[in-house]
Amino acid sequence: MKHLLTTICILCISISSHAQFSLSGEVNARSEFRNGFKKPISEGQDPAFFTEQRTRLNAGYKTDEYEMQVELQDVRMWGEDGIVDKDYSGSFGVSQAWARYYMSNKVSVKFGRQMISYDNQRMFGGLEWAMQGLRHDAALFMYEDSSKLKIHVGLAYNQNPVTGAEPVRLTGTYYPPFTGNGAYHATGNYKHMEFAYLNKQYDAGSLSAYLVNDGRQYGLEDSVANRQTYGLMGMKKLGNTKLNGEVFYQGGKYALSDLSSYMFALSATFKTSATPITIGYDHLSGQDPNSSKVTAFTPLFGTNHALYGYMDYFYVGNGHSDVGLQDIYLKTKFKIGKGSFSGHLHYFMGASTIYEADGVTEASASLGTEIDLVYVRKLGSAGTFKLGYSQMFDTDTMDLIKNTPNSKSLNNWAWVQLIFKPTFL
């Protein structure tokens, strides 16, 4: 290790004044008490408690002509390895490894394993809340005119050979394997993905446009269904008020079925003398029981944790019977001493007709109310302390769609997190 650090220092000294080399790290540990997280907890079921940690080493190099970034990452649960252990578990690998070549000061191409994140991370996000994050093996063609106009075109094609050996032929490879949760699960990968993204900034607003095609291999060879997602996001400032609007439509195929679904969102943020206040409404269509098409909207590669309640009851790797979602929310944030405090209030409803277990009687659309409270404080120049508490007041309909008929009356989640991100060079 001593020789490695010496070599790094020598390289840094020899770097041209026109180049920039950076070396940084991250140690991120979060302890969680889960008592009804993601779904109502059943009577007689014990809550969960654990500590998960992410450790990263990030190296970057940038010149006027090109840029490179490599991020090594280890994710593990405390106690996953014995205190005297030769065979380590956890998950060690590459979080990001990409290069970007600048053909001009406005046009570039970026390729490799990378985070793709836009706007409020509704459709593309880094999912940095989850210790593993969300990454794509992709190539991006990018036109960026300062901060006023961005046009990105992305391409990706995935293969997952069982043996890992070459050649990986176009036929005879199944991705993902026709087992487990399947291609349309939140953890399932796509076979291929193509997208175009445009963002235009104005003096008092912005506009973003999305066109995404993702092909999912739902069965054996050549069984790839293409899903298209089209959408617009807009923001407008009017004095002390900021208005946001979004609309998306999904068509194409979902496995063997035709797809026709939608979502829209509206919100307004008001600046006050004490704190900003945001009120909003999200609507994601659910499955119409009388339609032969798939009408339930599915967010693509976003950070759903940040949008639909911190307790992750919706669109975070766990189903809710394809009933869609209506989310009426109120959010605020203000300073407390040397830290900040944020509070979110969500009222959730289904977006399609829900039936009781008999399949005939219509159930209430109300799913529950969630409260999210978070305190954040900086620790010196590189550290952050976070403390959070959330509580879900679920209804009988929530128990129904989550298949927990004998749930406890109290569902809550508490967590504490320490993050240090020092810059070494």
C-alpha positions in Angstrom: 0.0 0.0 0.0 2.9 2.4 0.8 4.4 1.8 -2.6 1.0 2.3 -4.3 0.5 5.7 -2.6 4.0 6.8 -3.5 3.4 5.9 -7.2 0.1 7.9 -7.1 1.9 10.9 -5.7 4.6 10.8 -8.4 2.0 10.5 -11.1 0.1 13.5 -9.7 3.3 15.6 -9.7 4.0 14.7 -13.3 0.6 15.6 -14.6 0.4 18.6 -17.0 -1.1 21.8 -15.8 -3.7 21.4 -18.5 -5.0 18.1 -16.9 -6.8 17.4 -13.7 -6.4 14.3 -11.6 -8.7 13.6 -8.6 -8.8 10.9 -6.0 -11.6 10.6 -3.5 -13.3 8.1 -1.3 -16.5 7.3 0.5 -17.5 5.4 3.6 -21.2 5.3 4.0 -22.9 3.2 6.8 -26.6 3.1 7.6 -28.4 1.3 10.5 -32.0 0.5 10.0 -34.9 -0.6 12.2 -37.6 -2.0 9.9 -41.0 -2.7 11.3 -43.3 -2.7 8.3 -40.9 -1.4 5.6 -42.0 -2.0 1.9 -45.1 -3.8 3.2 -47.2 -4.0 6.4 -45.6 -6.3 8.9 -47.7 -9.3 10.0 -48.7 -10.0 13.6 -46.2 -12.3 15.3 -43.4 -11.3 12.8 -40.3 -9.8 14.3 -39.0 -6.5 13.0 -35.6 -6.3 11.3 -32.4 -4.5 12.4 -29.1 -4.3 10.5 -26.3 -2.1 9.4 -25.2 -1.9 5.7 -22.1 -0.2 4.5 -20.8 1.1 1.2 -17.1 1.9 0.6 -15.8 3.6 -2.6 -12.5 4.7 -4.0 -13.0 7.1 -6.9 -10.3 8.1 -9.4 -10.8 10.7 -12.2 -8.7 12.2 -14.9 -9.7 15.1 -17.2 -8.1 17.0 -20.0 -9.5 19.3 -22.7 -9.7 16.3 -25.0 -11.0 13.4 -22.8 -12.1 12.4 -19.3 -12.1 9.1 -17.4 -13.7 8.0 -14.2 -13.2 4.7 -12.3 -15.1 4.0 -9.0 -14.4 0.8 -7.1 -17.1 -0.2 -4.6 -17.7 -2.7 -1.8 -21.2 -3.2 -0.3 -21.7 -5.4 2.7 -23.8 -6.1 5.8 -22.1 -5.8 9.1 -21.5 -9.3 10.4 -21.7 -10.8 6.9 -18.1 -12.1 7.4 -16.7 -13.7 10.5 -14.2 -11.8 12.6 -11.6 -14.4 11.6 -12.5 -15.2 8.0 -10.5 -16.1 4.9 -13.5 -16.2 2.5 -15.0 -12.7 2.3 -18.5 -12.2 1.0 -20.2 -8.9 0.4 -20.2 -7.4 -3.0 -17.0 -5.9 -4.4 -16.8 -4.6 -8.0 -16.9 -1.6 -10.2 -19.6 1.1 -9.6 -18.5 3.2 -12.6 -15.8 2.9 -15.2 -16.3 5.2 -18.2 -14.4 7.4 -20.6 -15.6 10.6 -22.4 -14.1 11.9 -25.5 -14.7 15.5 -26.5 -14.9 16.0 -30.3 -15.5 19.7 -29.6 -16.4 21.8 -26.7 -20.1 20.9 -27.3 -20.0 17.4 -28.7 -18.7 14.3 -26.9 -19.2 10.6 -26.5 -19.2 8.8 -23.2 -19.1 5.0 -22.9 -18.7 2.4 -20.2 -20.4 1.6 -16.9 -22.0 4.8 -15.7 -24.8 6.5 -13.8 -27.5 8.1 -16.0 -29.5 10.6 -14.1 -31.8 13.4 -15.3 -34.1 16.0 -13.8 -35.9 14.8 -10.7 -34.8 11.2 -11.4 -38.3 10.1 -12.2 -37.2 8.1 -15.3 -33.4 8.0 -15.0 -31.7 8.1 -11.6 -28.6 7.0 -9.8 -30.4 5.4 -6.9 -27.6 6.5 -4.6 -29.9 5.9 -1.5 -29.5 2.1 -2.2 -25.9 1.2 -1.3 -25.4 -0.6 -4.6 -26.7 2.3 -6.7 -28.1 2.0 -10.3 -25.8 1.8 -13.3 -25.9 1.2 -17.0 -23.4 -0.3 -19.4 -24.0 2.1 -22.2 -22.7 4.6 -24.8 -24.0 8.2 -24.8 -23.7 10.7 -27.6 -23.9 14.1 -26.0 -24.4 17.7 -27.3 -24.2 20.3 -24.6 -24.3 24.0 -25.2 -23.2 25.4 -21.9 -26.1 24.9 -19.5 -28.8 26.1 -21.9 -29.3 23.1 -24.1 -28.5 19.4 -23.7 -29.3 16.6 -26.2 -28.3 13.0 -25.2 -28.7 9.9 -27.2 -28.0 6.6 -25.4 -27.5 3.0 -26.6 -27.1 -0.2 -24.7 -27.1 -3.9 -25.5 -26.7 -6.6 -22.7 -25.6 -10.1 -22.8 -25.2 -12.5 -19.9 -23.6 -15.8 -20.9 -23.8 -18.6 -18.4 -20.2 -19.6 -18.8 -18.8 -16.1 -19.2 -16.8 -17.5 -22.2 -16.5 -16.1 -25.7 -18.1 -16.0 -28.2 -21.4 -14.7 -26.9 -23.6 -15.4 -29.9 -26.7 -13.5 -30.8 -28.8 -16.7 -30.7 -28.8 -19.2 -27.8 -28.3 -16.6 -25.0 -31.1 -15.8 -22.7 -31.0 -12.5 -20.8 -32.1 -12.6 -18.1 -32.5 -16.3 -17.6 -36.1 -17.4 -17.7 -36.2 -17.8 -13.9 -36.8 -15.8 -10.7 -38.6 -12.5 -10.9 -38.3 -12.2 -14.6 -37.4 -9.4 -17.0 -40.0 -6.9 -15.8 -39.1 -7.0 -12.1 -37.3 -3.9 -10.8 -34.1 -5.8 -10.5 -34.4 -7.3 -14.0 -32.1 -6.0 -16.7 -33.1 -5.1 -20.3 -31.8 -6.8 -23.4 -31.3 -3.5 -25.2 -32.2 0.1 -24.6 -32.2 3.2 -26.8 -33.2 6.7 -25.6 -33.1 10.4 -26.6 -33.2 13.1 -24.0 -33.5 16.9 -24.5 -33.3 19.6 -21.9 -33.7 23.3 -22.6 -33.1 25.9 -19.9 -34.9 29.3 -20.0 -34.5 32.3 -17.8 -37.5 31.4 -15.6 -38.1 27.7 -16.5 -37.0 24.6 -18.2 -38.4 21.9 -20.5 -37.2 18.2 -20.9 -38.3 15.6 -23.4 -37.8 11.9 -23.2 -38.1 9.1 -25.8 -37.1 5.7 -24.5 -37.3 2.2 -25.9 -36.3 -0.8 -23.7 -36.4 -4.4 -25.0 -37.1 -7.1 -22.4 -36.4 -10.8 -22.9 -39.4 -12.3 -21.3 -38.9 -15.9 -22.3 -36.5 -18.0 -24.4 -34.5 -17.1 -27.5 -35.8 -14.2 -29.6 -38.6 -13.5 -27.1 -37.9 -9.7 -26.8 -40.7 -7.3 -26.3 -40.1 -3.6 -26.9 -41.7 -1.0 -24.7 -41.7 2.7 -25.6 -41.9 5.6 -23.1 -42.6 9.2 -24.2 -42.7 12.1 -21.9 -42.3 15.8 -21.1 -41.3 17.7 -18.0 -41.7 21.4 -17.5 -40.8 23.9 -14.8 -41.8 27.6 -14.6 -41.0 30.2 -12.0 -43.6 32.9 -11.2 -42.3 35.2 -8.6 -41.9 33.2 -5.4 -43.7 30.2 -6.8 -42.2 27.4 -8.9 -44.6 25.2 -10.9 -43.7 21.7 -12.2 -45.6 19.5 -14.6 -44.9 16.0 -16.1 -46.7 13.7 -18.5 -45.6 10.3 -19.8 -47.1 7.6 -21.9 -46.0 4.0 -22.4 -46.9 1.9 -25.4 -45.5 -1.1 -27.3 -45.4 -4.6 -25.8 -45.2 -6.0 -22.3 -44.2 -9.6 -22.9 -47.0 -10.9 -25.2 -49.5 -8.2 -24.3 -50.1 -4.8 -25.8 -49.2 -1.9 -23.5 -51.1 1.4 -23.0 -50.4 3.3 -19.8 -49.7 6.8 -18.5 -48.7 9.0 -15.7 -48.8 12.7 -14.9 -47.6 14.8 -12.0 -48.3 18.4 -10.9 -46.6 20.3 -8.1 -46.1 23.9 -6.8 -43.4 25.1 -4.4 -44.0 28.4 -2.5 -41.2 30.3 -0.9 -42.2 31.7 2.5 -40.3 33.7 5.1 -39.7 30.6 7.1 -39.5 27.6 4.7 -40.4 26.5 1.2 -43.7 24.5 1.0 -44.4 22.1 -1.8 -47.8 20.6 -2.6 -48.2 18.0 -5.4 -50.1 15.2 -7.0 -48.8 12.2 -8.8 -51.0 9.8 -10.8 -49.7 6.5 -12.2 -52.3 4.4 -14.1 -53.1 1.0 -12.8 -54.4 -2.2 -14.4 -57.9 -1.9 -15.8 -59.6 -5.3 -15.0 -61.8 -4.9 -18.1 -59.0 -4.3 -20.6 -57.0 -6.9 -22.5 -54.1 -4.5 -22.6 -51.5 -3.9 -19.8 -52.6 -0.5 -18.5 -50.4 -0.3 -15.4 -47.6 2.3 -15.7 -44.1 1.3 -14.8 -41.4 3.8 -13.9 -38.2 3.0 -15.8 -34.8 3.5 -14.1 -35.6 6.2 -11.6 -35.0 6.7 -7.9 -38.5 5.8 -6.7 -37.4 6.0 -3.1 -37.3 9.8 -3.4 -40.7 10.2 -5.0 -43.3 7.8 -3.6 -42.6 7.8 0.2 -39.4 6.8 1.9 -40.9 3.5 3.2 -40.7 2.1 -0.3 -44.2 0.7 -0.5 -44.5 1.5 -4.2 -42.3 0.7 -7.3 -39.2 -0.3 -5.3 -38.8 -4.0 -6.1 -42.0 -5.0 -4.5 -45.4 -5.2 -6.1 -48.7 -3.7 -5.1 -51.1 -5.7 -7.3 -50.7 -3.3 -10.3 -53.4 -1.0 -8.9 -51.3 2.1 -9.9 -50.9 5.0 -7.5 -52.4 8.4 -6.6 -50.1 10.3 -4.3 -51.2 13.6 -2.7 -48.2 15.1 -0.8 -47.0 18.1 1.2 -43.3 18.7 1.7 -41.3 21.2 3.6 -37.7 21.8 4.8 -36.1 24.3 7.2 -33.0 24.9 9.2 -32.5 23.7 12.8 -29.3 25.0 14.4 -26.4 23.7 12.4 -28.6 21.2 10.5 -31.8 21.0 8.5 -35.1 19.2 9.0 -37.4 18.0 6.3 -40.9 16.6 6.6 -43.1 14.9 4.0 -46.7 13.9 4.3 -48.2 11.5 1.7 -51.8 10.3 1.2 -51.9 7.3 -1.1 -54.7 5.9 -3.2 -55.0 3.3 -5.9 -55.5 4.5 -9.4 -57.7 1.6 -10.7 -60.6 -0.4 -9.3 -59.6 -2.7 -6.4 -61.7 -5.7 -5.4 -61.9 -7.5 -2.2 -60.7 -11.1 -1.9 -64.1 -12.4 -3.3 -63.3 -10.6 -6.6 -66.7 -9.0 -6.7 -67.0 -6.4 -3.9 -65.2 -3.1 -4.7 -62.7 -2.1 -2.0 -61.9 1.4 -0.9 -59.3 3.2 -3.0 -57.6 4.6 0.1 -54.2 2.9 0.8 -52.8 4.9 3.7 -50.9 7.9 5.0 -47.2 8.1 5.4 -45.1 10.6 7.4 -41.4 11.0 6.6 -39.1 13.0 8.9 -35.3 13.5 8.2 -32.7 15.5 10.1 -29.3 16.2 8.3 -26.2 17.9 9.7 -22.8 18.4 8.1 -19.8 17.0 10.0 -16.7 19.1 9.1 -15.8 19.4 5.4 -16.3 15.8 4.4 -18.9 14.2 6.7 -22.7 14.1 6.9 -25.0 12.8 9.7 -28.5 11.8 8.9 -31.4 10.6 11.1 -34.8 9.5 9.8 -38.1 8.3 11.0 -41.1 7.2 8.9 -44.6 5.9 9.8 -47.2 4.3 7.6 -50.9 4.4 8.7 -52.1 1.7 6.3 -55.6 0.7 5.5 -57.3 -2.6 4.9 -57.0 -2.1 1.2 -53.2 -1.7 1.6 -53.2 -5.0 3.5 -55.2 -6.5 0.6 -52.9 -5.4 -2.2 -49.8 -6.3 -0.2 -51.2 -9.7 0.8 -50.8 -9.2 4.5 -54.2 -9.9 6.0 -53.1 -10.0 9.6 -50.9 -6.9 9.7 -49.9 -5.0 12.8 -51.5 -1.6 13.5 -48.2 0.1 13.7 -45.7 0.1 10.8 -42.6 2.3 11.1 -39.0 2.6 10.1 -36.1 4.4 11.7 -32.6 4.8 10.5 -29.3 6.6 11.3 -26.6 7.2 8.7 -23.0 8.4 8.6 -21.3 9.4 5.4 -17.8 10.6 4.8 -16.6 11.6 1.3 -13.0 13.0 1.6 -11.1 14.3 -1.4 -7.5 12.9 -1.2 -6.1 14.6 -4.2 
